[in-house]
Amino acid sequence: MSREIPLRRSVKPSRAPYVLDEQIGFILRQVSQRHTVIFARDIGAELTPTQWAALAKLTETGPCSQNQLGRLTAMDAATIKGVVDRLTARGLTETSADPEDGRRLRVSLTRAGQQIAEKVASNALAISRETLAPLDSREREMLMVLLEKLR
């Protein structure tokens, strides 16, 4: 005796309570991906976003401990160590024992690192402008205020 398998009708689902395209995390990830593409295309000097963040922060603050640099750039200890190691291998940063605490590693820009940071700063500003280009000036300002509240 043969059993017939009932055909299932395709039912259009009712509106789901969770719509991925409306979720902040999903939207932020898409915006971040767009920014990352613009960054990779335009930064120059073969820098990753984390490497640029470290160079930019060292330009702002001057030498600091590797741990502090990680905190200032929102990187965990393992990530900042890798970033500093790669920048140091390229001759853009150098490390030394912290004069106040020999257990800490102090990171500073080399002359080459300072020159690269100065050279690509205008590219980085242009990248931010392009990322925000779909917004008018009032919207850009509001977005930055709102993102700062979420930080």
HELIX and SHEET records of a PDB file:
HELIX    1   1 LEU A   20  GLU A   22  5                                   3    
HELIX    2   2 ILE A   24  ASP A   42  1                                  19    
HELIX    3   3 PRO A   49  THR A   61  1                                  13    
HELIX    4   4 GLN A   66  LEU A   72  1                                   7    
HELIX    5   5 ALA A   77  ALA A   89  1                                  13    
HELIX    6   6 ARG A  111  LEU A  132  1                                  22    
HELIX    7   7 SER A  137  LEU A  150  1                                  14    
SHEET    1   A 3 CYS A  64  SER A  65  0                                        
SHEET    2   A 3 LEU A 105  LEU A 109 -1                                        
SHEET    3   A 3 THR A  93  ALA A  97 -1                                        
END                                                                             
